[in-house]
């Protein structure tokens, strides 16, 4: 490719755009559905019917700054984030789309690195990027690169996961240390120097969820804790189910480096973004078995029970603090850390 930077011609629909798509995106994401080079990916229904009875469909956009950070990049986020939105419905992710909004002047080498990261993440997760779109905007109209991915998955079993299903007596579980992604982005912006490196937790969760469903097909609630963190997810569960969720601060896994950064800056790890953490509400009688199974998976080694569901106070999230008090964990107001995913 002769050009070293994105120009407006790369979004014009002409020769430059065709060259960019064929030599960068099509070569990187090569698969039979994409190779047809139509305006859509055409998927035979027969194969899908054999895999399950319901489709799950989701979409998300990624605007992280910086594009590359410890533990990942916007490329991995765009793949993992959409996979995880499918996974928490109980679906097996199959196909992704990739929409790119490119700023004039973006280095094509940088774009190539992002595309390479997306290809590797999709291949490791067993999904195919089968269709896409590219737009170019004038210099200053975007911040280098924005990515949108949509995803389709198949729900293979009769699951009924919903934010409305939390019941008094249920148990709250997470699959590991929270707040890693938010602090990793903070460090990548050179806003804080810590002796230990914190890496983003970006990872696909569909295989972990599959394992959880094998142990307990009746998971009541399940979400990935991205923007707004664990606190936001739990407030959504409490409001939708009209129950109270009681957390135990000492049981919530947080890395010491993340905890230290939060103490210095006045941040709360409960509200920090994660890109590889889920929150589940499950029947109490199966909670220990689920956690034991999760700990056998690389994405769930530090899984823990962090709280329980009670009847009152209706719609609230409370936390027993390490000092013996009881704290209200409310919905986040404002944004602790902008442009994180």
C-alpha positions in Angstrom: 0.0 0.0 0.0 1.6 3.2 -1.2 -0.1 5.6 1.3 1.3 5.9 4.8 -1.7 7.8 6.3 -5.4 7.8 5.9 -6.7 10.4 3.4 -10.2 11.4 2.5 -9.8 9.3 -0.7 -9.8 6.2 1.5 -13.5 6.9 2.3 -14.6 8.0 -1.2 -15.7 4.6 -2.5 -13.0 4.7 -5.2 -9.7 2.9 -5.9 -8.0 4.0 -2.7 -10.8 2.7 -0.6 -11.0 -0.5 -2.4 -7.2 -1.0 -2.0 -7.5 -0.3 1.8 -10.3 -2.8 2.2 -8.8 -5.6 0.2 -5.2 -5.3 1.3 -5.9 -4.6 5.0 -9.3 -5.8 6.2 -10.1 -8.7 3.8 -6.6 -10.2 4.1 -6.7 -9.9 7.9 -10.3 -11.2 8.4 -10.2 -13.8 5.6 -13.1 -16.2 5.7 -15.6 -17.5 3.1 -18.5 -15.2 4.2 -16.3 -12.1 3.9 -14.6 -13.2 0.7 -17.9 -12.8 -1.2 -17.4 -9.0 -0.9 -21.1 -8.3 -0.9 -22.8 -5.5 1.1 -23.9 -8.1 3.6 -22.8 -11.5 4.9 -25.2 -14.3 3.9 -25.4 -17.1 6.5 -27.2 -20.3 5.7 -29.9 -20.9 8.2 -29.7 -24.7 8.2 -26.4 -24.8 10.1 -27.7 -22.3 12.7 -30.8 -24.4 13.3 -28.7 -27.3 14.2 -26.8 -25.3 16.8 -29.6 -23.8 18.8 -33.1 -22.4 18.9 -32.6 -18.7 19.5 -30.4 -15.9 18.1 -28.7 -13.3 20.2 -27.7 -10.0 18.5 -25.8 -7.1 20.0 -23.8 -4.1 19.0 -21.3 -1.7 20.7 -18.9 1.1 19.8 -15.4 1.6 21.1 -13.7 5.0 21.5 -10.9 4.2 24.0 -8.0 6.7 24.4 -5.2 5.7 24.0 -5.6 3.1 21.3 -3.0 0.8 22.8 -2.6 0.2 26.6 -1.1 -2.4 28.9 -2.8 -5.7 28.2 -4.7 -4.8 25.1 -5.9 -2.3 22.5 -9.0 -0.9 20.9 -8.8 -4.0 18.6 -9.2 -6.6 21.4 -11.8 -4.5 23.2 -14.0 -4.3 20.0 -13.9 -8.1 19.7 -14.1 -9.1 23.4 -16.7 -6.6 24.3 -19.2 -7.8 21.7 -18.4 -11.4 22.4 -19.1 -10.8 26.1 -22.4 -9.1 25.5 -23.5 -12.2 23.7 -22.0 -14.6 26.2 -23.9 -13.2 29.2 -27.2 -14.1 27.4 -26.0 -17.7 27.4 -25.1 -17.5 23.6 -22.2 -19.0 21.8 -20.8 -16.1 19.6 -20.4 -16.9 15.9 -20.2 -13.8 13.7 -19.0 -10.2 14.1 -19.2 -7.1 12.0 -16.6 -4.4 12.0 -17.4 -0.7 11.3 -14.4 1.7 11.3 -14.5 5.5 11.5 -11.1 6.7 10.6 -9.7 10.2 11.1 -7.9 11.8 8.1 -4.1 11.5 8.9 -4.3 8.3 10.9 -1.2 6.2 10.3 -2.0 3.2 8.2 0.6 1.3 10.2 -1.4 2.0 13.3 -4.6 0.9 11.7 -2.9 -2.2 10.6 -1.8 -3.0 14.1 -5.4 -2.6 15.4 -6.7 -4.8 12.6 -4.1 -7.4 13.4 -5.1 -7.4 17.1 -8.7 -7.8 16.1 -7.9 -10.8 13.8 -5.9 -12.5 16.6 -8.6 -11.9 19.2 -11.4 -13.2 16.9 -9.4 -16.3 16.0 -8.6 -17.2 19.6 -12.2 -16.8 20.5 -13.4 -18.9 17.6 -15.5 -16.2 15.9 -15.5 -14.8 12.4 -15.6 -11.1 11.3 -17.8 -11.5 8.2 -18.9 -8.0 7.2 -17.9 -4.4 7.8 -17.8 -0.7 6.7 -15.2 2.0 6.5 -15.8 5.8 6.8 -13.2 8.6 6.8 -13.8 11.9 8.5 -11.9 15.2 8.2 -8.9 15.8 10.5 -10.1 16.9 13.9 -13.6 15.4 13.4 -12.7 12.2 15.4 -9.9 11.0 17.7 -7.8 8.8 15.3 -10.1 5.7 15.2 -13.5 4.6 16.4 -14.7 1.0 16.0 -18.2 -0.4 16.0 -18.8 -4.2 16.2 -22.1 -6.0 16.1 -22.3 -9.7 16.9 -24.6 -12.7 16.4 -24.6 -15.8 18.6 -26.7 -18.9 19.1 -28.4 -19.8 22.4 -28.0 -23.6 22.5 -30.1 -24.4 25.6 -33.2 -23.2 27.3 -31.7 -20.5 29.5 -33.7 -17.7 31.1 -31.0 -15.2 32.2 -32.6 -11.8 33.0 -31.9 -8.8 35.2 -35.4 -9.3 36.6 -34.8 -12.8 38.1 -32.8 -12.0 41.2 -34.5 -13.6 44.3 -34.0 -13.2 48.0 -31.6 -15.9 49.1 -29.6 -15.8 45.8 -25.8 -15.3 45.9 -23.7 -12.8 44.0 -20.5 -14.0 42.2 -17.8 -12.3 40.2 -14.9 -14.0 38.3 -12.0 -12.0 39.6 -10.2 -8.8 40.4 -12.2 -5.7 39.5 -11.1 -2.3 38.2 -8.0 -3.5 36.3 -9.1 -2.0 32.9 -9.9 1.4 34.3 -6.6 1.7 36.1 -4.6 0.4 33.1 -6.1 3.1 30.9 -5.3 5.7 33.6 -1.6 4.5 33.6 -1.5 4.5 29.8 -2.4 8.2 29.8 0.7 8.9 32.0 -1.5 10.4 34.7 -0.2 8.2 37.5 3.1 6.4 38.1 2.9 3.1 40.1 5.8 0.7 40.8 3.7 -2.3 39.6 2.2 -2.5 36.1 -1.6 -2.9 35.9 -2.8 -4.6 32.7 -6.3 -4.5 31.3 -8.4 -7.6 31.9 -9.8 -7.7 28.4 -10.7 -11.2 27.5 -13.6 -13.3 26.1 -15.9 -14.8 28.6 -18.1 -17.1 26.5 -16.2 -20.3 27.4 -16.4 -19.4 31.1 -20.1 -18.8 30.8 -20.5 -22.1 29.1 -18.8 -23.8 32.0 -21.0 -22.0 34.5 -24.2 -23.1 32.6 -23.0 -26.7 32.6 -23.0 -26.6 36.4 -26.1 -24.4 36.8 -28.4 -24.0 33.8 -30.6 -21.8 36.0 -28.3 -18.7 36.4 -30.7 -15.9 37.3 -28.8 -12.8 36.3 -25.6 -12.3 34.3 -23.8 -9.2 33.0 -20.3 -8.1 32.1 -19.2 -5.2 34.2 -17.9 -2.7 31.7 -18.7 1.1 32.0 -19.9 1.9 35.4 -18.3 -1.2 36.8 -19.7 -3.8 39.2 -21.7 -1.2 41.2 -23.7 -0.2 38.1 -24.5 -3.8 37.1 -25.7 -4.6 40.6 -27.9 -1.5 40.8 -29.5 -2.5 37.5 -30.2 -6.0 38.9 -31.6 -4.6 42.2 -33.9 -2.1 40.4 -35.1 -4.6 37.8 -35.8 -7.4 40.3 -37.1 -5.1 43.1 -34.7 -6.7 45.6 -31.8 -5.6 47.8 -28.3 -6.7 47.1 -25.9 -6.8 50.1 -22.2 -6.9 49.4 -19.2 -7.7 51.7 -16.3 -5.4 51.0 -13.7 -7.8 52.3 -14.9 -10.5 49.8 -14.6 -8.4 46.7 -11.3 -9.2 44.9 -9.2 -6.1 44.1 -5.5 -6.0 43.2 -3.4 -4.0 45.7 -2.0 -1.9 42.9 -5.5 -1.0 41.8 -6.6 -0.4 45.4 -3.6 1.9 45.9 -4.4 3.9 42.7 -8.0 4.3 43.8 -6.9 5.6 47.3 -4.5 8.1 45.8 -7.0 9.5 43.3 -10.2 9.1 45.3 -11.7 6.5 42.9 -13.9 3.6 43.8 -13.0 0.2 42.2 -16.6 -0.8 42.3 -17.3 1.9 39.6 -14.2 1.3 37.5 -14.6 -0.3 34.1 -13.7 -3.9 33.4 -13.4 -5.7 30.1 -13.2 -9.3 31.3 -15.3 -9.5 34.4 -18.8 -10.7 34.9 -21.3 -10.5 37.7 -23.7 -13.4 38.2 -26.6 -14.0 40.6 -27.3 -17.6 41.2 -29.3 -19.9 43.5 -27.5 -20.3 46.8 -27.5 -24.1 46.8 -25.4 -24.1 43.6 -23.1 -21.2 44.3 -20.2 -23.1 45.7 -20.2 -25.6 42.8 -20.3 -22.8 40.3 -17.3 -21.0 41.9 -15.3 -24.2 42.1 -15.9 -24.8 38.4 -15.1 -21.2 37.5 -11.8 -21.4 39.3 -10.7 -24.2 36.9 -10.9 -21.8 34.0 -8.2 -19.2 33.2 -10.8 -16.4 33.1 -12.2 -17.4 36.5 -9.2 -18.3 38.7 -10.0 -15.6 41.3 -13.8 -16.1 41.3 -15.5 -15.2 44.5 -18.8 -14.9 46.2 -19.2 -11.2 47.1 -22.7 -10.9 48.4 -26.3 -12.0 48.6 -29.8 -11.0 47.6 -32.3 -9.9 50.3 -35.8 -8.5 50.3 -35.1 -5.1 51.7 -34.4 -2.2 51.2 -36.1 -2.7 47.9 -34.0 -1.7 44.8 -30.9 -0.8 46.8 -27.3 -2.0 46.9 -25.6 -2.0 50.3 -22.1 -3.0 51.4 -20.7 -4.1 54.7 -17.4 -2.2 54.9 -14.1 -3.3 56.3 -14.7 -0.9 59.2 -17.9 -2.6 60.3 -20.3 0.0 58.8 -23.0 -0.3 56.1 -22.6 1.8 53.0 -25.0 2.6 50.2 -23.5 1.7 46.8 -25.5 4.0 44.5 -25.6 4.3 40.8 -22.6 6.2 39.4 -23.2 10.0 38.9 -20.9 11.4 36.2 -17.8 9.6 34.9 -14.9 8.6 37.0 -12.6 8.1 33.9 -13.7 9.1 30.4 -13.0 7.3 27.1 -12.3 3.9 28.6 -13.9 1.6 26.1 
